């Protein structure tokens, strides 16, 4: 999901996306621990998505944009 698409979401939808991203990161870590994860780049992608969502949520709280 691109930044412009994320910024268009409401606060509730952002919270839901953040929850889903955390769940995905948990699943990826679990798969890594059990040696079932094939593409290790998915971990960094998931962490960056969480950071992106948190940044936009904070921007909306401060009403920067």
C-alpha atoms as one frame of an Amber mdcrd trajectory, in Angstrom:
protein
   0.000   0.000   0.000   1.409   3.375  -0.994   1.673   6.345   1.331  -1.001
   8.298  -0.539  -3.425   5.387  -0.158  -2.642   5.105   3.558  -3.152   8.841
   4.124  -6.605   8.588   2.530  -7.758   6.110   5.199  -9.667   7.121   8.303
  -8.263   6.744  11.808 -10.257   3.567  12.440  -9.097   2.011   9.190  -5.498
   2.940  10.042  -5.817   1.231  13.419  -7.150  -1.892  11.700  -4.296  -1.840
   9.156  -1.779  -1.456  11.998  -3.295  -4.396  13.869  -3.128  -6.516  10.707
   0.493  -5.510  10.123   1.445  -6.491  13.674  -0.285  -9.853  13.202   1.557
 -10.390   9.928   4.897  -9.587  11.588   4.105 -12.059  14.377   3.316 -14.774
  11.827   6.508 -14.044   9.909   8.594 -14.279  13.073   6.900 -17.543  13.961
   7.624 -18.946  10.502  11.235 -17.778  10.809  11.644 -19.560  14.142  10.227
 -22.796  12.729  12.427 -22.554   9.596   9.420 -22.192   7.275  10.117 -18.652
   6.076  11.469 -18.646   2.524  11.880 -14.907   1.848  13.555 -13.099   4.748
  12.911  -9.716   3.145   9.283 -10.018   4.194  10.341  -9.247   7.781  11.840
  -5.864   6.922   8.905  -5.085   4.637   6.465  -5.766   7.476   8.463  -3.654
   9.950   8.615  -0.768   7.486   4.866  -1.001   6.901   4.257  -0.776  10.662
   6.549   2.258  10.903   4.798   3.877   7.939   1.373   3.351   9.514   2.494
   4.658  12.911   4.010   7.745  11.297   0.818   8.593   9.441  -1.311   7.974
  12.543   0.942  10.371  14.465   0.730  12.958  11.669  -3.055  12.810  11.880
  -2.905  13.214  15.678  -0.755  16.331  15.289  -2.767  17.433  12.234   0.376
  18.014  10.190  -1.192  17.320   6.816
